[in-house]
Amino acid sequence: MERILSRQEASEAVQDHGWRYMLGALQTSVPVGTLAQAIGLAADAVAVCGDDADRHLRVDARPDLAVFTLQSLDHAAVTTRDVELARRISATAEKSGVLPEPGLGTGAPRSVQVMEIAIDALDISGIRPFWKAVLGYADEAGAAGPEDPLVDPLRQGPALWFQPMDRARPQRNRLHIDISVPHDEAPRRIEAALAAGGRLVSATRAPAFWVLADLEGNEACVTTWQGRDG
């Protein structure tokens, strides 16, 4: 029976198969030489997923890279079925002579990642309908409350979530980007951002997230799945 997995369970279940768990989804990538190769790998993945492909699998196929994402659309979470499908996809890719991997280290352009946009708000329920309408976004499965995040129904754009404020901050940016990376990629990404002129604003919630800022104070958070269960 399909079961929603904890963050720890999901991460450990796919770690050795070239996938990483990031905030409700599993992701891996395969470097390719042509778009035809990427499409071929996508077709192989769909075949091994069978009837589950439409409700679990998303593929971004490009001439140099194929990115695979698994998440149960019915639960908006990673389930035991997603783990099984990840292992199947890895096995069929290896038979084709390629190795699914999360792109860690200096050899890849960057690691797999998930980007979200966060809006700080005093009245989340008051502004959420505007953002839902202007972006053409939708409620996530099982999360239609007045303060819940919004998602792109086509799964092309970043998710949008709302962070409550306790007082107005007219002189500070109130919209920031969250970059969810593999837990073992976060230190490298933070080091690179600091070396590029950024500064560490806060690490009090690490390893769930580190708050960074550019030279003018515009903020971004590097986030992982870790440290969110306490």
Disulfide bonds with the S-S distance in Angstrom:
none
